[in-house]
Amino acid sequence: MGIPLFKGSEVERLRLAGRAAAGTLAHVGSRLQPGVTTADIDAWVREDTARRGGTPSQLGYKGFPATVCTSRNHVVCHGIPRTDEVLKPGDIVNVDVTTHLDGFHGDTSATFMIGEVSADAKHVVDVARRCRDAGVSVVRHGARLGDIGAAVMALATAEGCSIVEEFGGHGIGRQMHGEPHVPHVGKAGTGITLRSGMVITIEPMVNLGRPDIRMMPDGWTVVTADGSLSAQFEHTVLVTRDGCEILTPNELSLLIPVSHPEN
């Protein structure tokens, strides 16, 4: 199956889905504080997504049991919300929201810092955000897929961090996950050529230590093999003639760090 090129009313519907996901992420971010459980986050995503007229894309996807992925500290991705997982001062947590609205999906995530965190935690969160932005900055009609991975990898390496290779971004639109796979490591000038109208996610997973990962027994939760911290940020972007349009614009007022006092 070819990679779809979106135009006209499809692009507007993609914008609406992306903005809904970004709004839900901002809503959740504004409520984070010590004492919140990751199950609370799941409930907030469910409620806010419905309020915006959407449904959570992740719920039931390949059997995933929740509306959102909550990946805390050394969890790389696909963390399952739990009633017994409580956010504490010093934690970092990635919240990954995907919203299905009017036939289209929007996908975004951010890593939040809970209260005062270590210098290492601040560093990996900052590098992850900048790696996402480095990948976004090279997206335009005529660029190559490898340009994204090369930009992300160069920044992470320069900052003493590593990029998880087993997971990457993806095409998105009428399907939550589609072609192309978007690796966050690569060589500039290689890979498929990006074309105006393609919609992809850029979502590098950045580890403070080595890039190696392992799967937990639940079959979903992925953690760093060495126990080091991991952070991630994600945007859905539309490829355009002269660059790209971010379809999941930040409505976070940069709620990073989240510095609520402990209750």
Salt bridges, closest charged atoms under 4 A:
GLU10 OE2 - ARG174 NH2 3.42
GLU12 OE1 - ARG15 NH1 3.09
ASP42 OD2 - ARG46 NH2 3.71
ASP48 OD1 - HIS27 ND1 3.92
ASP48 OD1 - ARG51 NH2 2.47
ASP48 OD2 - ARG52 NE 2.55
ASP84 OD1 - ARG82 NE 2.74
GLU85 OE2 - ARG72 NH1 3.40
ASP91 OD2 - ARG72 NE 2.85
ASP102 OD2 - ARG13 NE 3.13
ASP107 OD2 - HIS170 NE2 3.25
ASP126 OD1 - ARG129 NH2 2.80
ASP126 OD2 - ARG130 NE 2.98
ASP133 OD2 - ARG129 NH1 3.90
ASP133 OD1 - ARG132 NH2 2.88
GLU159 OE2 - ARG130 NH2 2.87
GLU203 OE2 - HIS170 NE2 3.27
ASP212 OD2 - ARG210 NE 2.95
GLU245 OE2 - ARG15 NE 2.66
